[in-house]
Amino acid sequence: MATIAEAVHDLLKANEALQGREDEAKAIVQEWMNQQGHNRCHYYPELFKKLADLYGIKQTVDSCLPLREEFEAGCRKYQEEEYGPKS
């Protein structure tokens, strides 16, 4: 049976590991937030893969992209919501 000191030590180590994971996740999200220009509106599978790997999340469905027209409409919507309508 673990002593109270050992249990506290284990909890502190676990907390440090979680804090490290949180810091890493924040850095990954910050990497996306710092994208500029044309890159800002694109999906970044490598960043989301890093987050999934960090949290041990596995893809459960096959990837599927919309038709180009639907994709471009989504880009226009994103641009208008983030930066206002084109003049």
PyMOL Python script that loads the backbone (N, CA, C, O; Angstrom):
from pymol import cmd

cmd.read_pdbstr("""\
ATOM      1  N   MET A   1       0.842  -1.191   0.000  1.00  0.00           N
ATOM      2  CA  MET A   1       0.000   0.000   0.000  1.00  0.00           C
ATOM      3  C   MET A   1       0.884   1.249   0.000  1.00  0.00           C
ATOM      4  O   MET A   1       1.859   1.343   0.746  1.00  0.00           O
ATOM      5  N   ALA A   2       0.512   2.213  -0.865  1.00  0.00           N
ATOM      6  CA  ALA A   2       1.299   3.435  -1.001  1.00  0.00           C
ATOM      7  C   ALA A   2       1.070   4.356   0.184  1.00  0.00           C
ATOM      8  O   ALA A   2      -0.026   4.429   0.739  1.00  0.00           O
ATOM      9  N   THR A   3       2.122   5.048   0.551  1.00  0.00           N
ATOM     10  CA  THR A   3       1.977   6.035   1.619  1.00  0.00           C
ATOM     11  C   THR A   3       1.308   7.287   1.051  1.00  0.00           C
ATOM     12  O   THR A   3       1.188   7.445  -0.164  1.00  0.00           O
ATOM     13  N   ILE A   4       0.886   8.154   1.931  1.00  0.00           N
ATOM     14  CA  ILE A   4       0.270   9.407   1.487  1.00  0.00           C
ATOM     15  C   ILE A   4       1.281  10.213   0.684  1.00  0.00           C
ATOM     16  O   ILE A   4       0.925  10.809  -0.333  1.00  0.00           O
ATOM     17  N   ALA A   5       2.526  10.241   1.120  1.00  0.00           N
ATOM     18  CA  ALA A   5       3.561  10.986   0.402  1.00  0.00           C
ATOM     19  C   ALA A   5       3.753  10.420  -1.001  1.00  0.00           C
ATOM     20  O   ALA A   5       3.925  11.186  -1.949  1.00  0.00           O
ATOM     21  N   GLU A   6       3.727   9.102  -1.157  1.00  0.00           N
ATOM     22  CA  GLU A   6       3.873   8.481  -2.470  1.00  0.00           C
ATOM     23  C   GLU A   6       2.671   8.801  -3.361  1.00  0.00           C
ATOM     24  O   GLU A   6       2.819   9.066  -4.553  1.00  0.00           O
ATOM     25  N   ALA A   7       1.496   8.771  -2.768  1.00  0.00           N
ATOM     26  CA  ALA A   7       0.285   9.079  -3.525  1.00  0.00           C
ATOM     27  C   ALA A   7       0.307  10.524  -4.002  1.00  0.00           C
ATOM     28  O   ALA A   7      -0.047  10.800  -5.148  1.00  0.00           O
ATOM     29  N   VAL A   8       0.718  11.447  -3.141  1.00  0.00           N
ATOM     30  CA  VAL A   8       0.809  12.851  -3.517  1.00  0.00           C
ATOM     31  C   VAL A   8       1.859  13.026  -4.614  1.00  0.00           C
ATOM     32  O   VAL A   8       1.640  13.754  -5.583  1.00  0.00           O
ATOM     33  N   HIS A   9       2.987  12.361  -4.455  1.00  0.00           N
ATOM     34  CA  HIS A   9       4.040  12.415  -5.475  1.00  0.00           C
ATOM     35  C   HIS A   9       3.503  11.937  -6.813  1.00  0.00           C
ATOM     36  O   HIS A   9       3.746  12.580  -7.834  1.00  0.00           O
ATOM     37  N   ASP A  10       2.778  10.823  -6.832  1.00  0.00           N
ATOM     38  CA  ASP A  10       2.204  10.288  -8.070  1.00  0.00           C
ATOM     39  C   ASP A  10       1.208  11.254  -8.693  1.00  0.00           C
ATOM     40  O   ASP A  10       1.182  11.429  -9.911  1.00  0.00           O
ATOM     41  N   LEU A  11       0.391  11.879  -7.856  1.00  0.00           N
ATOM     42  CA  LEU A  11      -0.576  12.863  -8.362  1.00  0.00           C
ATOM     43  C   LEU A  11       0.126  14.080  -8.973  1.00  0.00           C
ATOM     44  O   LEU A  11      -0.296  14.591 -10.010  1.00  0.00           O
ATOM     45  N   LEU A  12       1.186  14.533  -8.328  1.00  0.00           N
ATOM     46  CA  LEU A  12       1.931  15.676  -8.857  1.00  0.00           C
ATOM     47  C   LEU A  12       2.588  15.339 -10.192  1.00  0.00           C
ATOM     48  O   LEU A  12       2.598  16.165 -11.105  1.00  0.00           O
ATOM     49  N   LYS A  13       3.136  14.130 -10.313  1.00  0.00           N
ATOM     50  CA  LYS A  13       3.743  13.706 -11.580  1.00  0.00           C
ATOM     51  C   LYS A  13       2.681  13.631 -12.676  1.00  0.00           C
ATOM     52  O   LYS A  13       2.923  14.053 -13.806  1.00  0.00           O
ATOM     53  N   ALA A  14       1.507  13.095 -12.344  1.00  0.00           N
ATOM     54  CA  ALA A  14       0.415  13.002 -13.323  1.00  0.00           C
ATOM     55  C   ALA A  14      -0.027  14.399 -13.739  1.00  0.00           C
ATOM     56  O   ALA A  14      -0.295  14.639 -14.917  1.00  0.00           O
ATOM     57  N   ASN A  15      -0.103  15.314 -12.794  1.00  0.00           N
ATOM     58  CA  ASN A  15      -0.490  16.684 -13.090  1.00  0.00           C
ATOM     59  C   ASN A  15       0.533  17.346 -14.016  1.00  0.00           C
ATOM     60  O   ASN A  15       0.156  18.063 -14.942  1.00  0.00           O
ATOM     61  N   GLU A  16       1.819  17.109 -13.770  1.00  0.00           N
ATOM     62  CA  GLU A  16       2.863  17.657 -14.632  1.00  0.00           C
ATOM     63  C   GLU A  16       2.724  17.124 -16.058  1.00  0.00           C
ATOM     64  O   GLU A  16       2.885  17.875 -17.020  1.00  0.00           O
ATOM     65  N   ALA A  17       2.430  15.847 -16.195  1.00  0.00           N
ATOM     66  CA  ALA A  17       2.253  15.249 -17.520  1.00  0.00           C
ATOM     67  C   ALA A  17       1.061  15.867 -18.242  1.00  0.00           C
ATOM     68  O   ALA A  17       1.140  16.163 -19.434  1.00  0.00           O
ATOM     69  N   LEU A  18      -0.045  16.062 -17.519  1.00  0.00           N
ATOM     70  CA  LEU A  18      -1.227  16.688 -18.121  1.00  0.00           C
ATOM     71  C   LEU A  18      -0.945  18.127 -18.517  1.00  0.00           C
ATOM     72  O   LEU A  18      -1.394  18.581 -19.569  1.00  0.00           O
ATOM     73  N   GLN A  19      -0.208  18.843 -17.686  1.00  0.00           N
ATOM     74  CA  GLN A  19       0.126  20.234 -18.004  1.00  0.00           C
ATOM     75  C   GLN A  19       0.994  20.287 -19.251  1.00  0.00           C
ATOM     76  O   GLN A  19       0.817  21.166 -20.094  1.00  0.00           O
ATOM     77  N   GLY A  20       1.927  19.353 -19.372  1.00  0.00           N
ATOM     78  CA  GLY A  20       2.767  19.301 -20.564  1.00  0.00           C
ATOM     79  C   GLY A  20       1.948  19.034 -21.808  1.00  0.00           C
ATOM     80  O   GLY A  20       2.191  19.631 -22.857  1.00  0.00           O
ATOM     81  N   ARG A  21       0.977  18.140 -21.697  1.00  0.00           N
ATOM     82  CA  ARG A  21       0.106  17.832 -22.832  1.00  0.00           C
ATOM     83  C   ARG A  21      -0.744  19.047 -23.194  1.00  0.00           C
ATOM     84  O   ARG A  21      -0.937  19.344 -24.373  1.00  0.00           O
ATOM     85  N   GLU A  22      -1.249  19.744 -22.185  1.00  0.00           N
ATOM     86  CA  GLU A  22      -2.051  20.939 -22.441  1.00  0.00           C
ATOM     87  C   GLU A  22      -1.205  22.013 -23.122  1.00  0.00           C
ATOM     88  O   GLU A  22      -1.672  22.663 -24.058  1.00  0.00           O
ATOM     89  N   ASP A  23       0.017  22.206 -22.670  1.00  0.00           N
ATOM     90  CA  ASP A  23       0.898  23.199 -23.285  1.00  0.00           C
ATOM     91  C   ASP A  23       1.175  22.843 -24.741  1.00  0.00           C
ATOM     92  O   ASP A  23       1.190  23.719 -25.605  1.00  0.00           O
ATOM     93  N   GLU A  24       1.394  21.562 -25.011  1.00  0.00           N
ATOM     94  CA  GLU A  24       1.651  21.119 -26.379  1.00  0.00           C
ATOM     95  C   GLU A  24       0.418  21.329 -27.258  1.00  0.00           C
ATOM     96  O   GLU A  24       0.536  21.760 -28.405  1.00  0.00           O
ATOM     97  N   ALA A  25      -0.761  21.024 -26.719  1.00  0.00           N
ATOM     98  CA  ALA A  25      -2.005  21.227 -27.471  1.00  0.00           C
ATOM     99  C   ALA A  25      -2.202  22.713 -27.776  1.00  0.00           C
ATOM    100  O   ALA A  25      -2.599  23.068 -28.886  1.00  0.00           O
ATOM    101  N   LYS A  26      -1.933  23.565 -26.820  1.00  0.00           N
ATOM    102  CA  LYS A  26      -2.058  25.007 -27.043  1.00  0.00           C
ATOM    103  C   LYS A  26      -1.107  25.476 -28.137  1.00  0.00           C
ATOM    104  O   LYS A  26      -1.476  26.318 -28.956  1.00  0.00           O
ATOM    105  N   ALA A  27       0.110  24.943 -28.161  1.00  0.00           N
ATOM    106  CA  ALA A  27       1.084  25.320 -29.189  1.00  0.00           C
ATOM    107  C   ALA A  27       0.607  24.886 -30.578  1.00  0.00           C
ATOM    108  O   ALA A  27       0.805  25.605 -31.557  1.00  0.00           O
ATOM    109  N   ILE A  28      -0.016  23.717 -30.659  1.00  0.00           N
ATOM    110  CA  ILE A  28      -0.529  23.232 -31.944  1.00  0.00           C
ATOM    111  C   ILE A  28      -1.660  24.129 -32.430  1.00  0.00           C
ATOM    112  O   ILE A  28      -1.702  24.492 -33.606  1.00  0.00           O
ATOM    113  N   VAL A  29      -2.571  24.488 -31.540  1.00  0.00           N
ATOM    114  CA  VAL A  29      -3.682  25.368 -31.916  1.00  0.00           C
ATOM    115  C   VAL A  29      -3.142  26.751 -32.288  1.00  0.00           C
ATOM    116  O   VAL A  29      -3.626  27.371 -33.235  1.00  0.00           O
ATOM    117  N   GLN A  30      -2.142  27.234 -31.546  1.00  0.00           N
ATOM    118  CA  GLN A  30      -1.540  28.534 -31.852  1.00  0.00           C
ATOM    119  C   GLN A  30      -0.912  28.523 -33.242  1.00  0.00           C
ATOM    120  O   GLN A  30      -0.959  29.526 -33.954  1.00  0.00           O
ATOM    121  N   GLU A  31      -0.323  27.388 -33.632  1.00  0.00           N
ATOM    122  CA  GLU A  31       0.259  27.250 -34.968  1.00  0.00           C
ATOM    123  C   GLU A  31      -0.806  27.505 -36.034  1.00  0.00           C
ATOM    124  O   GLU A  31      -0.532  28.174 -37.030  1.00  0.00           O
ATOM    125  N   TRP A  32      -2.009  26.981 -35.837  1.00  0.00           N
ATOM    126  CA  TRP A  32      -3.096  27.222 -36.788  1.00  0.00           C
ATOM    127  C   TRP A  32      -3.559  28.670 -36.724  1.00  0.00           C
ATOM    128  O   TRP A  32      -3.773  29.301 -37.759  1.00  0.00           O
ATOM    129  N   MET A  33      -3.714  29.200 -35.517  1.00  0.00           N
ATOM    130  CA  MET A  33      -4.204  30.570 -35.364  1.00  0.00           C
ATOM    131  C   MET A  33      -3.274  31.584 -36.024  1.00  0.00           C
ATOM    132  O   MET A  33      -3.729  32.651 -36.438  1.00  0.00           O
ATOM    133  N   ASN A  34      -1.993  31.277 -36.129  1.00  0.00           N
ATOM    134  CA  ASN A  34      -1.024  32.197 -36.696  1.00  0.00           C
ATOM    135  C   ASN A  34      -0.930  32.129 -38.219  1.00  0.00           C
ATOM    136  O   ASN A  34      -0.164  32.881 -38.821  1.00  0.00           O
ATOM    137  N   GLN A  35      -1.685  31.251 -38.838  1.00  0.00           N
ATOM    138  CA  GLN A  35      -1.670  31.186 -40.303  1.00  0.00           C
ATOM    139  C   GLN A  35      -2.215  32.497 -40.861  1.00  0.00           C
ATOM    140  O   GLN A  35      -3.106  33.110 -40.273  1.00  0.00           O
ATOM    141  N   GLN A  36      -1.675  32.915 -41.992  1.00  0.00           N
ATOM    142  CA  GLN A  36      -2.064  34.193 -42.582  1.00  0.00           C
ATOM    143  C   GLN A  36      -2.420  34.032 -44.050  1.00  0.00           C
ATOM    144  O   GLN A  36      -2.108  33.016 -44.672  1.00  0.00           O
ATOM    145  N   GLY A  37      -3.074  35.042 -44.591  1.00  0.00           N
ATOM    146  CA  GLY A  37      -3.385  35.094 -46.010  1.00  0.00           C
ATOM    147  C   GLY A  37      -4.202  33.906 -46.481  1.00  0.00           C
ATOM    148  O   GLY A  37      -5.115  33.443 -45.796  1.00  0.00           O
ATOM    149  N   HIS A  38      -3.852  33.422 -47.672  1.00  0.00           N
ATOM    150  CA  HIS A  38      -4.590  32.320 -48.280  1.00  0.00           C
ATOM    151  C   HIS A  38      -4.560  31.070 -47.395  1.00  0.00           C
ATOM    152  O   HIS A  38      -5.529  30.311 -47.364  1.00  0.00           O
ATOM    153  N   ASN A  39      -3.473  30.856 -46.690  1.00  0.00           N
ATOM    154  CA  ASN A  39      -3.353  29.674 -45.830  1.00  0.00           C
ATOM    155  C   ASN A  39      -4.345  29.681 -44.675  1.00  0.00           C
ATOM    156  O   ASN A  39      -4.697  28.621 -44.158  1.00  0.00           O
ATOM    157  N   ARG A  40      -4.790  30.834 -44.273  1.00  0.00           N
ATOM    158  CA  ARG A  40      -5.660  30.955 -43.106  1.00  0.00           C
ATOM    159  C   ARG A  40      -6.961  30.185 -43.278  1.00  0.00           C
ATOM    160  O   ARG A  40      -7.510  29.685 -42.296  1.00  0.00           O
ATOM    161  N   CYS A  41      -7.461  30.079 -44.492  1.00  0.00           N
ATOM    162  CA  CYS A  41      -8.773  29.492 -44.702  1.00  0.00           C
ATOM    163  C   CYS A  41      -8.714  28.001 -45.002  1.00  0.00           C
ATOM    164  O   CYS A  41      -9.749  27.379 -45.243  1.00  0.00           O
ATOM    165  N   HIS A  42      -7.544  27.432 -44.992  1.00  0.00           N
ATOM    166  CA  HIS A  42      -7.423  26.022 -45.344  1.00  0.00           C
ATOM    167  C   HIS A  42      -7.400  25.122 -44.116  1.00  0.00           C
ATOM    168  O   HIS A  42      -6.951  25.501 -43.034  1.00  0.00           O
ATOM    169  N   TYR A  43      -7.893  23.942 -44.330  1.00  0.00           N
ATOM    170  CA  TYR A  43      -7.871  22.900 -43.319  1.00  0.00           C
ATOM    171  C   TYR A  43      -6.449  22.382 -43.207  1.00  0.00           C
ATOM    172  O   TYR A  43      -5.799  22.166 -44.230  1.00  0.00           O
ATOM    173  N   TYR A  44      -5.960  22.183 -42.030  1.00  0.00           N
ATOM    174  CA  TYR A  44      -4.595  21.728 -41.797  1.00  0.00           C
ATOM    175  C   TYR A  44      -4.597  20.330 -41.195  1.00  0.00           C
ATOM    176  O   TYR A  44      -4.553  20.186 -39.973  1.00  0.00           O
ATOM    177  N   PRO A  45      -4.648  19.303 -42.029  1.00  0.00           N
ATOM    178  CA  PRO A  45      -4.707  17.947 -41.491  1.00  0.00           C
ATOM    179  C   PRO A  45      -3.503  17.598 -40.622  1.00  0.00           C
ATOM    180  O   PRO A  45      -3.634  16.827 -39.672  1.00  0.00           O
ATOM    181  N   GLU A  46      -2.336  18.153 -40.932  1.00  0.00           N
ATOM    182  CA  GLU A  46      -1.159  17.811 -40.128  1.00  0.00           C
ATOM    183  C   GLU A  46      -1.275  18.344 -38.704  1.00  0.00           C
ATOM    184  O   GLU A  46      -0.807  17.698 -37.767  1.00  0.00           O
ATOM    185  N   LEU A  47      -1.892  19.516 -38.528  1.00  0.00           N
ATOM    186  CA  LEU A  47      -2.074  20.063 -37.184  1.00  0.00           C
ATOM    187  C   LEU A  47      -3.103  19.256 -36.395  1.00  0.00           C
ATOM    188  O   LEU A  47      -2.900  18.955 -35.219  1.00  0.00           O
ATOM    189  N   PHE A  48      -4.204  18.912 -37.051  1.00  0.00           N
ATOM    190  CA  PHE A  48      -5.228  18.144 -36.357  1.00  0.00           C
ATOM    191  C   PHE A  48      -4.737  16.728 -36.071  1.00  0.00           C
ATOM    192  O   PHE A  48      -5.138  16.127 -35.075  1.00  0.00           O
ATOM    193  N   LYS A  49      -3.870  16.187 -36.937  1.00  0.00           N
ATOM    194  CA  LYS A  49      -3.281  14.871 -36.682  1.00  0.00           C
ATOM    195  C   LYS A  49      -2.388  14.936 -35.444  1.00  0.00           C
ATOM    196  O   LYS A  49      -2.386  14.011 -34.631  1.00  0.00           O
ATOM    197  N   LYS A  50      -1.626  16.030 -35.297  1.00  0.00           N
ATOM    198  CA  LYS A  50      -0.795  16.199 -34.102  1.00  0.00           C
ATOM    199  C   LYS A  50      -1.658  16.196 -32.842  1.00  0.00           C
ATOM    200  O   LYS A  50      -1.312  15.553 -31.850  1.00  0.00           O
ATOM    201  N   LEU A  51      -2.790  16.921 -32.883  1.00  0.00           N
ATOM    202  CA  LEU A  51      -3.685  16.952 -31.728  1.00  0.00           C
ATOM    203  C   LEU A  51      -4.279  15.571 -31.454  1.00  0.00           C
ATOM    204  O   LEU A  51      -4.351  15.135 -30.305  1.00  0.00           O
ATOM    205  N   ALA A  52      -4.703  14.889 -32.517  1.00  0.00           N
ATOM    206  CA  ALA A  52      -5.265  13.548 -32.348  1.00  0.00           C
ATOM    207  C   ALA A  52      -4.223  12.607 -31.752  1.00  0.00           C
ATOM    208  O   ALA A  52      -4.532  11.830 -30.849  1.00  0.00           O
ATOM    209  N   ASP A  53      -2.998  12.674 -32.250  1.00  0.00           N
ATOM    210  CA  ASP A  53      -1.930  11.825 -31.718  1.00  0.00           C
ATOM    211  C   ASP A  53      -1.657  12.152 -30.250  1.00  0.00           C
ATOM    212  O   ASP A  53      -1.459  11.252 -29.433  1.00  0.00           O
ATOM    213  N   LEU A  54      -1.647  13.433 -29.924  1.00  0.00           N
ATOM    214  CA  LEU A  54      -1.393  13.870 -28.553  1.00  0.00           C
ATOM    215  C   LEU A  54      -2.405  13.275 -27.585  1.00  0.00           C
ATOM    216  O   LEU A  54      -2.055  12.892 -26.469  1.00  0.00           O
ATOM    217  N   TYR A  55      -3.652  13.200 -28.013  1.00  0.00           N
ATOM    218  CA  TYR A  55      -4.716  12.700 -27.149  1.00  0.00           C
ATOM    219  C   TYR A  55      -5.101  11.252 -27.433  1.00  0.00           C
ATOM    220  O   TYR A  55      -6.049  10.731 -26.845  1.00  0.00           O
ATOM    221  N   GLY A  56      -4.365  10.604 -28.334  1.00  0.00           N
ATOM    222  CA  GLY A  56      -4.641   9.199 -28.633  1.00  0.00           C
ATOM    223  C   GLY A  56      -5.974   8.978 -29.330  1.00  0.00           C
ATOM    224  O   GLY A  56      -6.610   7.941 -29.143  1.00  0.00           O
ATOM    225  N   ILE A  57      -6.399   9.944 -30.130  1.00  0.00           N
ATOM    226  CA  ILE A  57      -7.684   9.852 -30.825  1.00  0.00           C
ATOM    227  C   ILE A  57      -7.457   9.195 -32.186  1.00  0.00           C
ATOM    228  O   ILE A  57      -6.576   9.604 -32.941  1.00  0.00           O
ATOM    229  N   LYS A  58      -8.249   8.188 -32.487  1.00  0.00           N
ATOM    230  CA  LYS A  58      -8.156   7.470 -33.758  1.00  0.00           C
ATOM    231  C   LYS A  58      -9.343   7.836 -34.640  1.00  0.00           C
ATOM    232  O   LYS A  58     -10.457   8.016 -34.148  1.00  0.00           O
ATOM    233  N   GLN A  59      -9.100   7.946 -35.951  1.00  0.00           N
ATOM    234  CA  GLN A  59     -10.174   8.225 -36.902  1.00  0.00           C
ATOM    235  C   GLN A  59     -11.103   7.017 -36.969  1.00  0.00           C
ATOM    236  O   GLN A  59     -10.643   5.880 -37.066  1.00  0.00           O
ATOM    237  N   THR A  60     -12.410   7.266 -36.917  1.00  0.00           N
ATOM    238  CA  THR A  60     -13.378   6.165 -36.910  1.00  0.00           C
ATOM    239  C   THR A  60     -14.211   6.098 -38.182  1.00  0.00           C
ATOM    240  O   THR A  60     -14.981   5.156 -38.366  1.00  0.00           O
ATOM    241  N   VAL A  61     -14.067   7.085 -39.061  1.00  0.00           N
ATOM    242  CA  VAL A  61     -14.775   7.082 -40.344  1.00  0.00           C
ATOM    243  C   VAL A  61     -13.777   7.462 -41.434  1.00  0.00           C
ATOM    244  O   VAL A  61     -12.765   8.104 -41.153  1.00  0.00           O
ATOM    245  N   ASP A  62     -14.053   7.073 -42.663  1.00  0.00           N
ATOM    246  CA  ASP A  62     -13.195   7.434 -43.782  1.00  0.00           C
ATOM    247  C   ASP A  62     -13.307   8.921 -44.088  1.00  0.00           C
ATOM    248  O   ASP A  62     -14.369   9.516 -43.904  1.00  0.00           O
ATOM    249  N   SER A  63     -12.220   9.520 -44.553  1.00  0.00           N
ATOM    250  CA  SER A  63     -12.219  10.931 -44.931  1.00  0.00           C
ATOM    251  C   SER A  63     -13.023  11.123 -46.211  1.00  0.00           C
ATOM    252  O   SER A  63     -13.025  10.270 -47.098  1.00  0.00           O
ATOM    253  N   CYS A  64     -13.703  12.259 -46.287  1.00  0.00           N
ATOM    254  CA  CYS A  64     -14.516  12.558 -47.462  1.00  0.00           C
ATOM    255  C   CYS A  64     -14.568  14.079 -47.623  1.00  0.00           C
ATOM    256  O   CYS A  64     -14.921  14.800 -46.690  1.00  0.00           O
ATOM    257  N   LEU A  65     -14.215  14.550 -48.802  1.00  0.00           N
ATOM    258  CA  LEU A  65     -14.282  15.982 -49.079  1.00  0.00           C
ATOM    259  C   LEU A  65     -15.556  16.306 -49.848  1.00  0.00           C
ATOM    260  O   LEU A  65     -16.064  15.462 -50.586  1.00  0.00           O
ATOM    261  N   PRO A  66     -16.084  17.534 -49.682  1.00  0.00           N
ATOM    262  CA  PRO A  66     -17.254  17.936 -50.464  1.00  0.00           C
ATOM    263  C   PRO A  66     -16.857  18.182 -51.919  1.00  0.00           C
ATOM    264  O   PRO A  66     -15.672  18.252 -52.246  1.00  0.00           O
ATOM    265  N   LEU A  67     -17.851  18.309 -52.780  1.00  0.00           N
ATOM    266  CA  LEU A  67     -17.600  18.699 -54.163  1.00  0.00           C
ATOM    267  C   LEU A  67     -16.937  20.067 -54.177  1.00  0.00           C
ATOM    268  O   LEU A  67     -17.112  20.849 -53.243  1.00  0.00           O
ATOM    269  N   ARG A  68     -16.175  20.366 -55.231  1.00  0.00           N
ATOM    270  CA  ARG A  68     -15.420  21.618 -55.305  1.00  0.00           C
ATOM    271  C   ARG A  68     -16.317  22.840 -55.093  1.00  0.00           C
ATOM    272  O   ARG A  68     -15.933  23.764 -54.375  1.00  0.00           O
ATOM    273  N   GLU A  69     -17.503  22.860 -55.706  1.00  0.00           N
ATOM    274  CA  GLU A  69     -18.395  24.014 -55.570  1.00  0.00           C
ATOM    275  C   GLU A  69     -18.772  24.228 -54.092  1.00  0.00           C
ATOM    276  O   GLU A  69     -18.773  25.355 -53.597  1.00  0.00           O
ATOM    277  N   GLU A  70     -19.086  23.143 -53.415  1.00  0.00           N
ATOM    278  CA  GLU A  70     -19.440  23.237 -51.995  1.00  0.00           C
ATOM    279  C   GLU A  70     -18.234  23.683 -51.173  1.00  0.00           C
ATOM    280  O   GLU A  70     -18.370  24.480 -50.245  1.00  0.00           O
ATOM    281  N   PHE A  71     -17.057  23.168 -51.517  1.00  0.00           N
ATOM    282  CA  PHE A  71     -15.822  23.551 -50.827  1.00  0.00           C
ATOM    283  C   PHE A  71     -15.557  25.047 -50.993  1.00  0.00           C
ATOM    284  O   PHE A  71     -15.261  25.743 -50.022  1.00  0.00           O
ATOM    285  N   GLU A  72     -15.666  25.534 -52.233  1.00  0.00           N
ATOM    286  CA  GLU A  72     -15.419  26.947 -52.501  1.00  0.00           C
ATOM    287  C   GLU A  72     -16.453  27.836 -51.811  1.00  0.00           C
ATOM    288  O   GLU A  72     -16.124  28.925 -51.340  1.00  0.00           O
ATOM    289  N   ALA A  73     -17.695  27.373 -51.751  1.00  0.00           N
ATOM    290  CA  ALA A  73     -18.729  28.137 -51.036  1.00  0.00           C
ATOM    291  C   ALA A  73     -18.377  28.230 -49.551  1.00  0.00           C
ATOM    292  O   ALA A  73     -18.583  29.266 -48.918  1.00  0.00           O
ATOM    293  N   GLY A  74     -17.846  27.142 -49.007  1.00  0.00           N
ATOM    294  CA  GLY A  74     -17.414  27.156 -47.609  1.00  0.00           C
ATOM    295  C   GLY A  74     -16.273  28.130 -47.380  1.00  0.00           C
ATOM    296  O   GLY A  74     -16.228  28.808 -46.354  1.00  0.00           O
ATOM    297  N   CYS A  75     -15.348  28.204 -48.334  1.00  0.00           N
ATOM    298  CA  CYS A  75     -14.237  29.158 -48.238  1.00  0.00           C
ATOM    299  C   CYS A  75     -14.765  30.595 -48.272  1.00  0.00           C
ATOM    300  O   CYS A  75     -14.326  31.445 -47.497  1.00  0.00           O
ATOM    301  N   ARG A  76     -15.708  30.852 -49.177  1.00  0.00           N
ATOM    302  CA  ARG A  76     -16.292  32.207 -49.259  1.00  0.00           C
ATOM    303  C   ARG A  76     -17.001  32.559 -47.946  1.00  0.00           C
ATOM    304  O   ARG A  76     -16.852  33.669 -47.434  1.00  0.00           O
ATOM    305  N   LYS A  77     -17.764  31.618 -47.413  1.00  0.00           N
ATOM    306  CA  LYS A  77     -18.474  31.854 -46.152  1.00  0.00           C
ATOM    307  C   LYS A  77     -17.482  32.148 -45.033  1.00  0.00           C
ATOM    308  O   LYS A  77     -17.681  33.074 -44.247  1.00  0.00           O
ATOM    309  N   TYR A  78     -16.418  31.360 -44.964  1.00  0.00           N
ATOM    310  CA  TYR A  78     -15.395  31.578 -43.939  1.00  0.00           C
ATOM    311  C   TYR A  78     -14.788  32.971 -44.067  1.00  0.00           C
ATOM    312  O   TYR A  78     -14.641  33.686 -43.076  1.00  0.00           O
ATOM    313  N   GLN A  79     -14.434  33.354 -45.303  1.00  0.00           N
ATOM    314  CA  GLN A  79     -13.819  34.662 -45.527  1.00  0.00           C
ATOM    315  C   GLN A  79     -14.764  35.787 -45.107  1.00  0.00           C
ATOM    316  O   GLN A  79     -14.341  36.750 -44.467  1.00  0.00           O
ATOM    317  N   GLU A  80     -16.042  35.665 -45.467  1.00  0.00           N
ATOM    318  CA  GLU A  80     -17.002  36.707 -45.120  1.00  0.00           C
ATOM    319  C   GLU A  80     -17.221  36.775 -43.608  1.00  0.00           C
ATOM    320  O   GLU A  80     -17.350  37.865 -43.051  1.00  0.00           O
ATOM    321  N   GLU A  81     -17.264  35.623 -42.945  1.00  0.00           N
ATOM    322  CA  GLU A  81     -17.478  35.621 -41.494  1.00  0.00           C
ATOM    323  C   GLU A  81     -16.261  36.164 -40.750  1.00  0.00           C
ATOM    324  O   GLU A  81     -16.405  36.853 -39.741  1.00  0.00           O
ATOM    325  N   GLU A  82     -15.070  35.855 -41.244  1.00  0.00           N
ATOM    326  CA  GLU A  82     -13.852  36.297 -40.561  1.00  0.00           C
ATOM    327  C   GLU A  82     -13.464  37.724 -40.904  1.00  0.00           C
ATOM    328  O   GLU A  82     -12.980  38.459 -40.043  1.00  0.00           O
ATOM    329  N   TYR A  83     -13.673  38.129 -42.170  1.00  0.00           N
ATOM    330  CA  TYR A  83     -13.129  39.408 -42.633  1.00  0.00           C
ATOM    331  C   TYR A  83     -14.161  40.337 -43.236  1.00  0.00           C
ATOM    332  O   TYR A  83     -13.810  41.440 -43.655  1.00  0.00           O
ATOM    333  N   GLY A  84     -15.421  39.936 -43.297  1.00  0.00           N
ATOM    334  CA  GLY A  84     -16.461  40.763 -43.885  1.00  0.00           C
ATOM    335  C   GLY A  84     -16.585  40.486 -45.373  1.00  0.00           C
ATOM    336  O   GLY A  84     -15.692  39.883 -45.967  1.00  0.00           O
ATOM    337  N   PRO A  85     -17.689  40.924 -45.984  1.00  0.00           N
ATOM    338  CA  PRO A  85     -17.908  40.691 -47.413  1.00  0.00           C
ATOM    339  C   PRO A  85     -16.824  41.372 -48.257  1.00  0.00           C
ATOM    340  O   PRO A  85     -16.285  42.415 -47.888  1.00  0.00           O
ATOM    341  N   LYS A  86     -16.523  40.746 -49.402  1.00  0.00           N
ATOM    342  CA  LYS A  86     -15.563  41.367 -50.339  1.00  0.00           C
ATOM    343  C   LYS A  86     -16.160  42.653 -50.863  1.00  0.00           C
ATOM    344  O   LYS A  86     -17.365  42.744 -51.097  1.00  0.00           O
ATOM    345  N   SER A  87     -15.291  43.664 -51.047  1.00  0.00           N
ATOM    346  CA  SER A  87     -15.790  44.923 -51.609  1.00  0.00           C
ATOM    347  C   SER A  87     -15.626  44.915 -53.108  1.00  0.00           C
ATOM    348  O   SER A  87     -15.986  45.885 -53.773  1.00  0.00           O
TER     349      SER A  87
END
""", "prot")
cmd.dss("prot")
cmd.show_as("cartoon", "prot")
cmd.util.cbc("prot")
cmd.orient("prot")
